[in-house]
Amino acid sequence: MDDKELYQQKKQAQLDQWKAELDKLKAEAAEASADRKMKLNKEVEHLEGKVEEGKAKLAEIEDASEDAWASIKEGMDSAWDSMKHAFSDAASKFKK
């Protein structure tokens, strides 16, 4: 297995973990009071956008040639950092 495939597998596993976390947050938002539900649903929508962004980045790497994927990797790492922070921030808001 080459570096590109390993990288994709690692990022896919992280994305799958975030999807599972998002499902838990959706369930929690559904159980919240009306005011809190509105706030939490905004967070859920934001995270759904981040997950879609992650899927798009993975597809971009999958479609990239062996030579080009390394240059795409930098943008991917930046997007992943953004998603990591978004999920961390959302998790803290759900705990309040």
N, C-alpha and C positions, 0 to 999 in steps of 0.2 A: 504494500500500500504506500502510495507516495504522500508527500507533505500536504498537497492540496486535498486529497481524500481524507486524511486524518484531521485536517483543519475543518473541513466541512462537517465531518461526523461530530467533532467537538462542539461546533456552533449549533448544529441541529439538536444535539442533546440539551444544550442550554436553552434553546428556543422551546423545546418540548417541556422543559421544566417550567419555564415562564408561562407557557400556555396553561399548564396544570395549576400554577399559582393564580393565574387570572381567573380560571374557573372557580377556584375557592373564593376569590374576592367577589366575583359576581354573586355567588350564593350568599355570602355575607351581606352584600348590599341589598339583596332581595329581602332579607330578614330585618333590615334596619327601619327606623322610624322614617316618616315621610321626608322631613327636612334633611336628615342624615343621608337618606337614600339618594336625594338629588345630588348632594356633594360627592357621594361615593360613585354614583353612576358617571359623573364627569371624569373621575379618575379612571374608571373602567374603560370609558371611551378612549381616553388618552392612551392607556396601555394597549388597547386593541390596535390602535394606530401604530404603536411601537412594534407590536408583534408582526403586523403586516409589513412594516419597514424591514424587519429582520428577515421575513420570508423573501422579500424582494432582493435583499443583499445576498442571501444564500443562492438564489436563482442566478444572480449576476455572476457569482463565483463559479457556479456549476457550468454556466455557458462560456466562461472565459477559457482561453487557450492556456496551456501550461505556462507559457511565458508571461502572459498578461495578468494572470491571477495574483501574482505577487504585488503588483501595483494596486490592484483592487483591495487587497488584504488590509492595507492601511486605512482606507475608508470604512471597511467592515469593522475593524477594531474600534474606530471612533464611534460608529453607530452602536456597537455592542456596549461600549462604555455608557453611552447615553441611555440605552435601554436598562442597563444594570441600575443606574441612578434613578430612573423613572420608577422601576419596580420597588426599589428601596424606599423612595419617597412615598409611594402609594401605600406600601405596607405600614409605614409609620402613621399615615393618616387613617388607615383602617383600625389601628389599635387604639386610637383616641376615643 
